[in-house]
Amino acid sequence: MAYFENYNDGIEFKNLCITEQDINGFEFNHCDFSACNFSGSTFNKCRFENSTFMACNLSLIKPKDCSFIDVDFRNCKAIGVDWAEASMSPRINFYACTLNSSSFFGLNLSKIIMTDCSAMEVDFTEAILAKGVFALTNFSGSRFAKTNFTQADMRQATNYAINPDYNILKQTHFSVPEVISLLSGLDIILDS
């Protein structure tokens, strides 16, 4: 592919439009992607390390057997992405991103930062979110089952429906009033 070398180090990519393409076997180290559109593309066996995506469109990408190590996504749109196809690192962060209708099924995302994001209708089943930070993230309609929230920070997160019977909530931080939603899975009557 003319846009990339097999190994890319310290390069800034701006305004690329590579949609519905196969991107195979490239390595990116200390690279910045700014205002790029990769929607619908398949990243196959690519490696991203110490890199940043800023204001990029990654919707419907397929990250097949990709590695994301110390990667930040800022102001990106990544709708409908099955991140479980990738080999994720414990350090991947999303800031002010739209992640709706995506899946993190079964991934170890310990210490993830996902702040000020829209994570609506996202599948976090069996994900490890221990010590993650989720401030100001909207989880409306997202699925949490056998999800590990040990020492996670859910303060200021909104619209989550987490059943304490089916998830691990040890020393998890919550804030009022959203913490009341934890009671919805219980057969109780709550009066004000």
N, CA and C of each residue as an Amber inpcrd file, in Angstrom:
protein
   576
   0.8480000  -1.1780000   0.0000000   0.0000000   0.0000000   0.0000000
   0.8880000   1.2340000   0.0000000   0.6300000   2.1500000  -0.8720000
   1.4870000   3.3130000  -1.0930000   1.5490000   4.2590000   0.1000000
   0.5690000   4.1980000   0.9990000   0.5360000   5.1310000   2.1180000
   1.5350000   4.7690000   3.2120000   1.8530000   3.4870000   3.3450000
   2.6410000   3.0170000   4.4700000   3.8440000   2.2030000   4.0130000
   4.8880000   2.2420000   4.8390000   6.0120000   1.3170000   4.7080000
   5.6580000   0.0860000   5.5480000   6.4220000  -0.9770000   5.4060000
   6.1680000  -2.1480000   6.2480000   6.3330000  -1.8060000   7.7230000
   7.3410000  -0.9760000   8.0350000   7.5590000  -0.5360000   9.4070000
   7.5520000   0.9840000   9.4090000   6.6760000   1.5840000  10.2210000
   6.5150000   3.0340000  10.2750000   6.8470000   3.5030000  11.6740000
   7.8100000   4.3960000  11.8190000   8.2410000   4.8660000  13.1300000
   8.2330000   6.3890000  13.1630000   7.4800000   6.9370000  14.1250000
   7.4840000   8.3730000  14.3400000   6.8890000   9.1950000  13.2130000
   5.9560000   8.6330000  12.4830000   5.3790000   9.3290000  11.3320000
   3.9940000   9.8600000  11.7020000   3.6760000  11.0510000  11.2040000
   2.3430000  11.6130000  11.3790000   1.5770000  11.4850000  10.0700000
   0.4320000  10.8200000  10.1510000  -0.4280000  10.6360000   8.9850000
  -1.6360000  11.5520000   9.1400000  -1.8780000  12.4280000   8.1610000
  -2.9860000  13.3780000   8.2370000  -3.9240000  13.2130000   7.0540000
  -5.2150000  13.3020000   7.3590000  -6.2580000  13.3690000   6.3350000
  -6.2400000  12.2140000   5.3320000  -5.7800000  11.0540000   5.7490000
  -5.8320000   9.8920000   4.8510000  -7.2760000   9.4240000   4.7130000
  -7.6410000   9.0010000   3.5400000  -8.9620000   8.4160000   3.3090000
  -8.7530000   7.0470000   2.6690000  -8.7670000   6.0220000   3.5260000
  -8.5610000   4.6450000   3.0750000  -9.7510000   3.8390000   3.5860000
 -10.8090000   3.8080000   2.8000000 -12.0340000   3.1430000   3.2320000
 -12.2320000   1.8460000   2.4550000 -12.8410000   0.8720000   3.1630000
 -13.1710000  -0.4150000   2.5380000 -11.9520000  -1.0740000   1.8870000
 -10.7930000  -0.9420000   2.5130000  -9.5500000  -1.5010000   1.9710000
  -8.9930000  -2.5490000   2.9320000  -8.1220000  -3.4110000   2.4280000
  -7.3790000  -4.3530000   3.2640000  -6.0110000  -3.7540000   3.5430000
  -5.6920000  -3.6370000   4.8360000  -4.4090000  -3.0880000   5.2640000
  -3.7180000  -4.2150000   6.0170000  -2.7020000  -4.8080000   5.4120000
  -2.1450000  -6.0680000   5.9020000  -0.7020000  -5.9490000   6.3740000
  -0.4550000  -6.3940000   7.6150000   0.8950000  -6.6430000   8.0920000
   1.7860000  -5.4410000   8.3300000   1.2250000  -4.2620000   8.5460000
   2.0560000  -3.0770000   8.7820000   2.2930000  -2.8800000  10.2740000
   3.4470000  -2.2850000  10.6050000   3.7650000  -1.9360000  11.9890000
   3.8730000  -0.4290000  12.1090000   3.2680000   0.1050000  13.1880000
   3.2710000   1.5390000  13.4440000   3.7590000   1.7660000  14.8690000
   4.8770000   2.4410000  15.0210000   5.4420000   2.7240000  16.3300000
   5.6030000   4.2360000  16.4700000   5.0570000   4.7880000  17.5570000
   5.1190000   6.2380000  17.8000000   4.5590000   7.0230000  16.6160000
   3.4610000   6.5500000  16.0450000   2.8300000   7.2340000  14.9110000
   1.5710000   7.9580000  15.3790000   1.2570000   9.0550000  14.7120000
   0.0390000   9.8100000  14.9700000  -0.8190000   9.8020000  13.7170000
  -2.0940000   9.4900000  13.9050000  -3.0670000   9.5130000  12.8200000
  -4.0530000  10.6300000  13.1340000  -4.1520000  11.6150000  12.2660000
  -5.0020000  12.7690000  12.5210000  -6.0020000  12.9570000  11.3820000
  -7.2910000  13.0190000  11.7420000  -8.3810000  13.2510000  10.7870000
  -8.3480000  12.2690000   9.6200000  -8.0370000  11.0190000   9.9240000
  -7.9980000   9.9780000   8.8850000  -9.3240000   9.2210000   8.8620000
  -9.6930000   8.7330000   7.7030000 -10.9080000   7.9440000   7.5490000
 -10.5260000   6.5370000   7.0850000 -10.6910000   5.5800000   8.0010000
 -10.4090000   4.1760000   7.6950000 -11.6970000   3.3450000   7.7150000
 -12.8480000   3.9740000   7.6500000 -14.1150000   3.2650000   7.8470000
 -14.2550000   2.0710000   6.9000000 -14.7000000   0.9680000   7.4920000
 -14.9440000  -0.2480000   6.7280000 -13.7130000  -1.0130000   6.2990000
 -12.5360000  -0.5370000   6.6610000 -11.3000000  -1.2210000   6.2510000
 -10.9810000  -2.3830000   7.1860000 -10.2360000  -3.3340000   6.6680000
  -9.7690000  -4.4650000   7.4590000  -8.2860000  -4.2850000   7.7270000
  -7.9460000  -4.2130000   9.0140000  -6.5430000  -4.1900000   9.4290000
  -6.2030000  -5.6240000   9.8080000  -5.3580000  -6.2680000   9.0430000
  -5.0270000  -7.6640000   9.2650000  -3.5800000  -7.7820000   9.7300000
  -3.3990000  -8.3080000  10.9460000  -2.0680000  -8.5460000  11.5170000
  -1.2050000  -7.2880000  11.5090000  -1.8240000  -6.1610000  11.8410000
  -1.0730000  -4.9100000  11.9920000  -0.7380000  -4.7180000  13.4680000
   0.3020000  -3.9550000  13.7140000   0.7380000  -3.6820000  15.0830000
   0.8250000  -2.1750000  15.2700000   0.1260000  -1.6810000  16.2890000
   0.1500000  -0.2670000  16.6460000   0.7210000  -0.1610000  18.0530000
   1.7990000   0.5730000  18.2010000   2.4340000   0.7040000  19.5090000
   2.7840000   2.1660000  19.7610000   2.4430000   2.6360000  20.9840000
   2.7360000   4.0170000  21.3770000   2.2540000   5.0050000  20.3180000
   1.0460000   4.7970000  19.8420000   0.5020000   5.6240000  18.7690000
  -0.8060000   6.2760000  19.2020000  -1.2130000   7.3120000  18.4570000
  -2.4230000   8.0660000  18.7660000  -3.2740000   8.2380000  17.5170000
  -4.5690000   8.0300000  17.6780000  -5.5520000   8.3350000  16.6430000
  -6.3410000   9.5420000  17.1250000  -6.3580000  10.6270000  16.3460000
  -7.0350000  11.8550000  16.7370000  -8.0600000  12.2300000  15.6670000
  -9.3250000  12.3320000  16.0790000 -10.4150000  12.7440000  15.1800000
 -10.4790000  11.8760000  13.9240000 -10.3190000  10.5760000  14.1130000
 -10.3550000   9.6340000  12.9850000 -11.6940000   8.9050000  12.9360000
 -12.0650000   8.4640000  11.7470000 -13.2440000   7.6270000  11.5730000
 -12.7770000   6.1800000  11.4070000 -13.0570000   5.3800000  12.4230000
 -12.6820000   3.9660000  12.4330000 -13.9220000   3.0720000  12.4490000
 -15.0510000   3.6260000  12.0730000 -16.2990000   2.8690000  12.1220000
 -16.2410000   1.6560000  11.2030000 -16.7380000   0.5540000  11.7480000
 -16.8380000  -0.7230000  11.0300000 -15.4980000  -1.2720000  10.5600000
 -14.3970000  -0.8330000  11.1800000 -13.1180000  -1.4670000  10.8410000
 -13.1170000  -2.8830000  11.3980000 -12.2890000  -3.7130000  10.8310000
 -12.1020000  -5.0760000  11.3160000 -10.6310000  -5.2130000  11.7040000
 -10.3330000  -5.1880000  13.0150000  -8.9430000  -5.2820000  13.4710000
  -8.5070000  -6.7320000  13.6840000  -8.4090000  -7.5000000  12.6240000
  -8.1450000  -8.9390000  12.7280000  -6.7010000  -9.2110000  13.1380000
  -6.5550000  -9.8710000  14.2800000  -5.2360000 -10.2550000  14.7990000
  -4.2830000  -9.0710000  14.8910000  -4.8080000  -7.9000000  15.2020000
  -3.9700000  -6.7040000  15.3590000  -3.5740000  -6.5410000  16.8180000
  -2.4530000  -5.8910000  17.0310000  -2.0020000  -5.5460000  18.3740000
  -2.1200000  -4.0400000  18.5510000  -2.7090000  -3.6420000  19.6780000
  -2.7920000  -2.2350000  20.0530000  -2.1190000  -2.1070000  21.4100000
  -0.9140000  -1.5760000  21.4420000  -0.1260000  -1.4950000  22.6660000
   0.1410000  -0.0270000  22.9680000  -0.3610000   0.4410000  24.1180000
  -0.2150000   1.8470000  24.5080000  -0.7270000   2.7760000  23.4120000
  -1.9810000   2.5720000  23.0360000  -2.5950000   3.3630000  21.9680000
  -3.7150000   4.2130000  22.5560000  -3.7400000   5.4920000  22.1770000
  -4.7900000   6.4160000  22.5840000  -5.6620000   6.7600000  21.3910000
  -6.9700000   6.7890000  21.6350000  -7.9480000   7.2280000  20.6440000
  -8.6080000   8.4790000  21.2060000  -8.5310000   9.5880000  20.4970000
  -9.0810000  10.8590000  20.9670000 -10.0470000  11.4250000  19.9300000
 -11.2570000  11.7140000  20.3850000 -12.2770000  12.3070000  19.5100000
 -12.4930000  11.4760000  18.2460000 -12.4330000  10.1760000  18.3710000
 -12.6020000   9.2840000  17.2150000 -14.0080000   8.7000000  17.1800000
 -14.4160000   8.3110000  16.0030000 -15.6680000   7.5860000  15.8140000
 -15.2860000   6.1550000  15.4570000 -15.6780000   5.2170000  16.3240000
 -15.3670000   3.8000000  16.1090000 -16.6310000   2.9850000  16.3850000
 -17.6140000   3.1770000  15.5430000 -18.9180000   2.5310000  15.7040000
 -18.8890000   1.1490000  15.0510000 -19.4530000   0.1630000  15.7670000
 -19.6050000  -1.1700000  15.1880000 -18.3140000  -1.9500000  15.0320000
 -17.3590000  -1.7070000  15.9270000 -16.0620000  -2.3900000  15.8420000
 -16.0480000  -3.5760000  16.8110000 -15.6590000  -4.7370000  16.3230000
 -15.4920000  -5.9120000  17.1750000 -14.0330000  -5.9590000  17.6190000
 -13.7500000  -5.2560000  18.7210000 -12.3800000  -5.1750000  19.2330000
 -11.8790000  -6.5350000  19.6930000 -12.7840000  -7.4870000  19.9180000
 -12.3790000  -8.8270000  20.3460000 -11.6080000  -9.5610000  19.2520000
 -11.6820000  -9.0910000  18.0120000 -10.8950000  -9.6860000  16.9260000
  -9.4160000  -9.3190000  17.0440000  -9.1300000  -8.2810000  17.8180000
  -7.7540000  -7.7990000  17.9590000  -7.1120000  -8.4190000  19.1920000
  -5.8220000  -8.3000000  19.2490000  -5.0780000  -8.6790000  20.4420000
  -4.8450000  -7.3850000  21.2160000  -5.6440000  -7.1650000  22.2510000
  -5.5980000  -5.8790000  22.9460000  -4.5840000  -5.8970000  24.0790000
  -4.0870000  -4.7380000  24.3730000  -3.1680000  -4.5470000  25.4810000
  -3.9480000  -4.0470000  26.6840000  -3.4290000  -4.2500000  27.8740000
  -4.0880000  -3.6770000  29.0350000  -4.0890000  -2.1440000  29.0140000
  -3.2700000  -1.5260000  28.1700000  -3.2530000  -0.0640000  28.1410000
  -3.7030000   0.4520000  26.7770000  -4.9980000   0.6680000  26.7030000
  -5.6060000   1.2830000  25.5220000  -6.6220000   2.2690000  26.0720000
  -6.6650000   3.4510000  25.5090000  -7.4830000   4.5110000  26.0810000
  -8.3450000   5.1800000  25.0270000  -9.5510000   5.5650000  25.4640000
 -10.4900000   6.2740000  24.6020000 -10.9060000   7.5590000  25.3060000
 -10.7200000   8.6830000  24.6560000 -11.1020000   9.9820000  25.1930000
 -12.0800000  10.6470000  24.2200000 -13.2900000  10.9640000  24.6970000
 -14.3010000  11.6600000  23.8920000 -14.5520000  10.9600000  22.5570000
 -14.6870000   9.6460000  22.6130000 -14.9100000   8.8470000  21.4000000
 -16.3420000   8.3200000  21.3510000 -16.8030000   8.0100000  20.1600000
 -18.0850000   7.3460000  19.9600000 -17.7960000   5.8860000  19.6220000
 -18.2040000   4.9940000  20.5330000 -17.8870000   3.5670000  20.4190000
 -19.1520000   2.7160000  20.3040000 -20.2530000   3.3220000  19.9710000
 -21.5490000   2.6430000  19.9640000 -21.5370000   1.3620000  19.1300000
 -22.3400000   0.3980000  19.5830000 -22.5620000  -0.8740000  18.8720000
 -21.2760000  -1.6530000  18.6240000 -20.3240000  -1.5170000  19.5250000
 -19.0510000  -2.2340000  19.4080000 -19.0080000  -3.3820000  20.4080000
 -17.9480000  -4.1730000  20.3640000 -17.8050000  -5.2980000  21.2840000
 -16.3870000  -5.3760000  21.8370000 -16.3270000  -5.5390000  23.1630000
 -15.0690000  -5.7960000  23.8600000 -15.1750000  -7.1540000  24.5630000
 -15.9450000  -8.0530000  23.9990000 -16.2520000  -9.3480000  24.6000000
 -14.9720000 -10.0820000  25.0120000 -14.8860000 -10.4190000  26.3140000
 -13.8200000 -11.2730000  26.8150000 -12.4330000 -10.6660000  26.8560000
 -12.3050000  -9.3640000  26.6140000 -10.9650000  -8.7600000  26.5660000
 -10.4740000  -8.3390000  27.9400000  -9.1840000  -8.4510000  28.1560000
  -8.5530000  -7.9280000  29.3600000  -8.1860000  -6.4760000  29.0910000
  -8.9700000  -5.5770000  29.6640000  -8.7560000  -4.1430000  29.4870000
  -8.4720000  -3.4800000  30.8300000  -7.7330000  -4.1740000  31.6850000
  -7.3790000  -3.6040000  32.9800000  -6.7090000  -2.2520000  32.7760000
  -7.0950000  -1.3030000  33.6110000  -6.5410000   0.0580000  33.6130000
  -6.9180000   0.8690000  32.3740000  -7.9230000   0.4300000  31.6400000
  -8.3910000   1.2070000  30.4910000  -8.9200000   2.5620000  30.9670000
  -8.7360000   3.5700000  30.1650000  -9.3690000   4.8630000  30.3910000
 -10.3560000   5.0610000  29.2540000 -11.6180000   5.2450000  29.6190000
 -12.6750000   5.4870000  28.6360000 -13.5110000   6.6360000  29.1930000
 -13.0810000   7.8610000  28.9340000 -13.7410000   9.0150000  29.5220000
 -14.4250000   9.8720000  28.4690000 -15.5690000  10.4190000  28.8800000
 -16.3600000  11.3230000  28.0390000 -16.7140000  10.6740000  26.6980000
 -17.0230000   9.3880000  26.7420000 -17.3230000   8.6280000  25.5190000
 -18.8040000   8.2830000  25.4350000 -19.2420000   7.9820000  24.2360000
 -20.5510000   7.3830000  24.0200000 -20.3050000   5.9030000  23.7460000
 -20.6790000   5.0710000  24.7100000 -20.4890000   3.6200000  24.5950000
 -21.8560000   2.9480000  24.6990000 -22.7520000   3.3550000  23.8330000
 -24.1220000   2.8480000  23.8470000 -24.2170000   1.5440000  23.0590000
 -24.9710000   0.5800000  23.6300000 -25.1740000  -0.7230000  22.9790000
 -23.8470000  -1.4600000  22.7470000 -22.9320000  -1.3340000  23.6900000
 -21.6160000  -1.9800000  23.5870000 -21.6230000  -3.2520000  24.4340000
 -20.9940000  -4.3060000  23.9460000 -20.9310000  -5.5830000  24.6600000
 -19.6210000  -5.6800000  25.4440000 -19.7490000  -5.6690000  26.7770000
 -18.5990000  -5.8330000  27.6640000 -18.6520000  -7.1890000  28.3710000
 -19.3830000  -8.1410000  27.8430000 -19.5140000  -9.4560000  28.4600000
 -18.1360000 -10.0850000  28.6740000 -17.9020000 -10.5560000  29.9060000
 -16.6730000 -11.2520000  30.3000000 -15.4120000 -10.4060000  30.1320000
 -15.5590000  -9.1090000  29.9680000 -14.3820000  -8.2330000  29.8750000
 -13.8310000  -7.9620000  31.2720000 -12.5370000  -7.7470000  31.3410000
 -11.8860000  -7.3560000  32.5890000 -11.6270000  -5.8570000  32.5030000
 -12.3840000  -5.0950000  33.2950000 -12.2780000  -3.6420000  33.3040000
 -11.6960000  -3.1540000  34.6300000 -10.9980000  -4.0370000  35.3310000
 -10.4390000  -3.7180000  36.6420000  -9.5390000  -2.4870000  36.5650000
  -9.7100000  -1.6050000  37.5410000  -8.9300000  -0.3680000  37.6710000
  -9.1180000   0.5850000  36.4910000 -10.1700000   0.3620000  35.6980000
 -10.4660000   1.2720000  34.5920000 -11.1310000   2.5400000  35.0950000
 -11.0870000   3.5820000  34.2810000 -11.7100000   4.8690000  34.6000000
 -12.7190000   5.1790000  33.4980000 -13.9770000   5.4640000  33.8960000
 -15.0660000   5.6030000  32.9350000 -15.8750000   6.8850000  33.1320000
 -15.2710000   7.9390000  33.6340000 -15.9750000   9.1900000  33.9260000
 -16.6500000   9.7530000  32.6820000 -17.8840000  10.2130000  32.8770000
 -18.6550000  10.9140000  31.8420000 -18.9540000  10.0620000  30.6090000
 -18.8740000   8.7500000  30.7380000 -19.1850000   7.8730000  29.6080000
 -20.6270000   7.3850000  29.7190000 -21.3320000   7.4150000  28.6010000
 -22.7270000   7.0010000  28.5230000 -22.7870000   5.5390000  28.0740000
 -23.2840000   4.6750000  28.9620000 -23.3620000   3.2400000  28.6950000
 -24.7890000   2.7730000  28.3880000 -25.6280000   3.6320000  27.8800000
 -27.0210000   3.2800000  27.6180000 -27.1200000   2.0330000  26.7290000
 -27.8460000   1.0360000  27.2330000 -28.0760000  -0.1840000  26.4640000
 -26.8940000  -1.1280000  26.3790000 -25.8050000  -0.8250000  27.0670000
 -24.6240000  -1.6990000  27.0090000 -24.8290000  -2.9400000  27.8650000
 -24.1540000  -4.0060000  27.4780000 -24.3140000  -5.3040000  28.1420000
 -23.0970000  -5.5870000  29.0210000 -23.3950000  -5.8880000  30.2960000
 -22.3680000  -6.2750000  31.2550000 -22.7850000  -7.6100000  31.8600000
 -22.0390000  -8.6620000  31.6030000 -22.3090000  -9.9810000  32.1710000
 -20.9630000 -10.6500000  32.4260000 -20.7510000 -11.0700000  33.6570000
 -19.4670000 -11.6510000  34.0550000 -18.3270000 -10.6700000  33.7690000
 -18.6270000  -9.3950000  33.9160000 -17.6440000  -8.3350000  33.6940000
 -16.9720000  -8.0200000  35.0220000 -15.6590000  -7.8690000  35.0080000
 -14.8900000  -7.6140000  36.2220000 -14.6260000  -6.1130000  36.3490000
 -15.2590000  -5.4980000  37.3540000 -15.1000000  -4.0660000  37.6320000
 -14.2490000  -3.8220000  38.8820000 -13.4290000  -4.7690000  39.2970000
 -12.6540000  -4.6170000  40.5270000 -11.8550000  -3.3140000  40.5050000
 -12.0990000  -2.4820000  41.4960000 -11.4220000  -1.1880000  41.6800000
 -11.5890000  -0.2420000  40.4830000 -12.5990000  -0.4800000  39.6630000
 -12.8620000   0.4420000  38.5440000 -13.5070000   1.7120000  39.0810000
 -13.3660000   2.7860000  38.3330000 -13.9390000   4.0760000  38.7100000
 -15.0860000   4.4010000  37.7600000 -16.3070000   4.1770000  38.2360000
 -17.5110000   4.4470000  37.4480000 -18.1500000   5.7790000  37.8470000
 -17.4610000   6.5760000  38.6550000 -18.0210000   7.8600000  39.0650000
 -18.2540000   8.7450000  37.8440000 -19.4000000   9.3300000  37.8000000
 -19.8550000  10.2200000  36.7260000 -20.1630000   9.4840000  35.4210000
 -20.0450000   8.1710000  35.3890000 -20.5290000   7.4120000  34.2300000
 -22.0580000   7.3990000  34.3040000 -22.7130000   7.2650000  33.1500000
 -24.1730000   7.3540000  33.1460000 -24.8130000   6.1950000  32.3850000
 -26.0720000   5.9700000  32.7370000 -26.9690000   5.0630000  32.0080000
 -26.4950000   3.6180000  31.9420000 -25.7340000   3.1690000  32.9180000
 -25.3190000   1.7700000  32.9310000 -26.3690000   0.9270000  33.6530000
 -26.4780000  -0.3210000  33.2530000 -27.3500000  -1.2900000  33.9120000
 -26.4750000  -2.4940000  34.2500000 -25.9530000  -2.4900000  35.4610000
 -25.0210000  -3.5280000  35.9040000 -25.6910000  -4.3300000  37.0160000
 -25.8940000  -5.6010000  36.7950000 -26.4860000  -6.4560000  37.8080000
 -25.3650000  -6.9790000  38.7050000 -25.3780000  -6.6040000  39.9980000
 -24.3130000  -7.0440000  40.9080000 -24.2190000  -8.5630000  41.0600000
 -25.3040000  -9.2780000  40.7750000 -25.2850000 -10.7370000  40.8930000
 -24.5010000 -11.4050000  39.7730000 -24.3420000 -10.7370000  38.6520000
 -23.7160000 -11.3500000  37.4750000 -22.4190000 -10.6750000  37.0550000
 -21.9110000  -9.7760000  37.8970000 -20.6730000  -9.0540000  37.6030000
 -19.8400000  -8.9560000  38.8640000 -18.5650000  -8.6860000  38.7240000
 -17.6680000  -8.5550000  39.8730000 -17.5050000  -7.0740000  40.1760000
 -17.9730000  -6.6780000  41.3740000 -17.9240000  -5.2800000  41.7970000
 -17.2120000  -5.1910000  43.1410000 -15.9140000  -5.3270000  43.1540000
 -15.1380000  -5.2470000  44.3900000 -14.3990000  -3.9180000  44.4250000
 -14.6940000  -3.1360000  45.4680000 -14.0710000  -1.8230000  45.6470000
 -14.2470000  -0.9420000  44.4040000 -15.3660000  -1.1200000  43.7230000
 -15.6830000  -0.3040000  42.5540000 -16.2470000   1.0230000  43.0390000
 -15.8180000   2.1110000  42.4320000 -16.2720000   3.4500000  42.8100000
 -17.4670000   3.8490000  41.9500000 -18.5420000   4.2870000  42.6240000
 -19.7350000   4.7730000  41.9410000 -20.1070000   6.1240000  42.5230000
 -20.9320000   6.8720000  41.8020000 -21.4290000   8.1420000  42.3180000
 -22.9550000   8.1550000  42.2720000 -23.5300000   8.9900000  43.1190000
 -24.9680000   9.1860000  43.1780000 -25.3270000  10.2050000  42.0950000
 -26.4140000  10.0930000  41.3850000 -27.5150000   9.1560000  41.6170000
 -27.4070000   7.8600000  40.8170000 -26.4570000   7.7610000  39.9050000
 -26.3860000   6.5890000  39.0150000 -26.2200000   5.2720000  39.7590000
 -25.5960000   5.2890000  40.9330000 -25.3800000   4.0470000  41.6740000
 -26.7050000   3.3580000  42.0090000 -27.7800000   4.1190000  42.0700000
 -29.0940000   3.5460000  42.3620000 -29.4770000   2.5030000  41.3110000
 -28.9530000   2.6310000  40.1120000 -29.2870000   1.6640000  39.0540000
 -28.8300000   0.2520000  39.4070000 -27.8760000   0.1100000  40.3250000
 -27.4280000  -1.2240000  40.7370000 -28.5460000  -2.0010000  41.4370000
 -29.5270000  -1.2780000  41.9290000 -30.6350000  -1.9300000  42.6230000
 -31.6770000  -2.4900000  41.6620000 -31.6110000  -2.1160000  40.4020000
 -32.6600000  -2.5190000  39.4550000 -32.7390000  -4.0310000  39.2560000
 -31.6660000  -4.7420000  39.4640000 -31.6710000  -6.1920000  39.2940000
 -32.1950000  -6.9320000  40.5110000 -32.4540000  -6.1980000  41.5730000
 -32.9370000  -6.8160000  42.8020000 -34.4620000  -6.7610000  42.8510000
 -35.0510000  -7.6900000  43.5080000 -36.5130000  -7.7240000  43.6420000
 -36.9040000  -6.9320000  44.8880000 -36.7180000  -5.6090000  44.8020000
 -37.0220000  -4.7550000  45.9470000 -37.9110000  -3.6010000  45.4890000
 -38.5150000  -2.9410000  46.4530000 -39.2930000  -1.7310000  46.1930000
 -38.5730000  -0.5930000  46.8920000 -38.1860000   0.4030000  46.1330000
 -37.4390000   1.5380000  46.6760000 -38.3520000   2.7530000  46.7050000
 -38.5800000   3.2900000  47.8980000 -39.3940000   4.4950000  48.0480000
 -38.4850000   5.6950000  48.2620000 -38.9460000   6.8290000  47.7590000
 -38.1410000   8.0490000  47.9640000 -38.5290000   8.7470000  49.2360000
